[in-house]
Amino acid sequence: MVKINGEMLDKNGKSISDILNEMEINIQRVAVELNEEIVPKAKYDDTILNDGDSVEIVRFVGGG
């Protein structure tokens, strides 16, 4: 199980890109933190989630 934004989900073995695609999230509008470290967008395809990982996905929101 992987904790994603506080929710435990069965996402072992999936890449960050896989997760973002499943959640229909535009990678250009987010930052992803894996185990308290920011993951560069260039590594989303190659970063595979493992049991016990903690992921935070932060969406950028425009406004005024």
Contacts in CASP RR format, 6 or more apart in sequence:
PFRMAT RR
TARGET T0000
AUTHOR 0000-0000-0000
METHOD contacts of the structure
MODEL  1
MVKINGEMLDKNGKSISDILNEMEINIQRVAVELNEEIVPKAKYDDTILN
DGDSVEIVRFVGGG
1 8 0 8 1.000
1 9 0 8 1.000
1 10 0 8 1.000
1 11 0 8 1.000
1 12 0 8 1.000
1 51 0 8 1.000
1 52 0 8 1.000
2 8 0 8 1.000
2 9 0 8 1.000
2 10 0 8 1.000
2 11 0 8 1.000
2 12 0 8 1.000
2 49 0 8 1.000
2 50 0 8 1.000
2 51 0 8 1.000
2 52 0 8 1.000
2 53 0 8 1.000
2 54 0 8 1.000
2 55 0 8 1.000
3 9 0 8 1.000
3 52 0 8 1.000
3 53 0 8 1.000
3 54 0 8 1.000
3 55 0 8 1.000
4 11 0 8 1.000
4 19 0 8 1.000
4 55 0 8 1.000
4 56 0 8 1.000
4 57 0 8 1.000
5 55 0 8 1.000
5 56 0 8 1.000
5 57 0 8 1.000
6 54 0 8 1.000
11 18 0 8 1.000
11 19 0 8 1.000
11 49 0 8 1.000
12 49 0 8 1.000
12 50 0 8 1.000
12 51 0 8 1.000
13 48 0 8 1.000
13 49 0 8 1.000
13 50 0 8 1.000
14 22 0 8 1.000
14 48 0 8 1.000
14 49 0 8 1.000
15 44 0 8 1.000
15 45 0 8 1.000
15 46 0 8 1.000
15 47 0 8 1.000
15 48 0 8 1.000
15 49 0 8 1.000
16 32 0 8 1.000
16 34 0 8 1.000
16 39 0 8 1.000
16 43 0 8 1.000
16 44 0 8 1.000
16 45 0 8 1.000
16 47 0 8 1.000
16 49 0 8 1.000
16 55 0 8 1.000
17 27 0 8 1.000
17 44 0 8 1.000
17 45 0 8 1.000
19 49 0 8 1.000
19 55 0 8 1.000
19 57 0 8 1.000
20 27 0 8 1.000
20 30 0 8 1.000
20 32 0 8 1.000
20 44 0 8 1.000
20 57 0 8 1.000
23 57 0 8 1.000
25 57 0 8 1.000
25 59 0 8 1.000
27 41 0 8 1.000
27 44 0 8 1.000
29 59 0 8 1.000
29 60 0 8 1.000
30 57 0 8 1.000
30 58 0 8 1.000
30 59 0 8 1.000
30 60 0 8 1.000
31 38 0 8 1.000
31 57 0 8 1.000
31 58 0 8 1.000
31 60 0 8 1.000
32 38 0 8 1.000
32 39 0 8 1.000
32 44 0 8 1.000
32 55 0 8 1.000
32 56 0 8 1.000
32 57 0 8 1.000
32 58 0 8 1.000
33 39 0 8 1.000
33 55 0 8 1.000
33 56 0 8 1.000
33 58 0 8 1.000
34 47 0 8 1.000
34 49 0 8 1.000
34 53 0 8 1.000
34 54 0 8 1.000
34 55 0 8 1.000
35 53 0 8 1.000
35 54 0 8 1.000
36 54 0 8 1.000
39 47 0 8 1.000
49 55 0 8 1.000
END
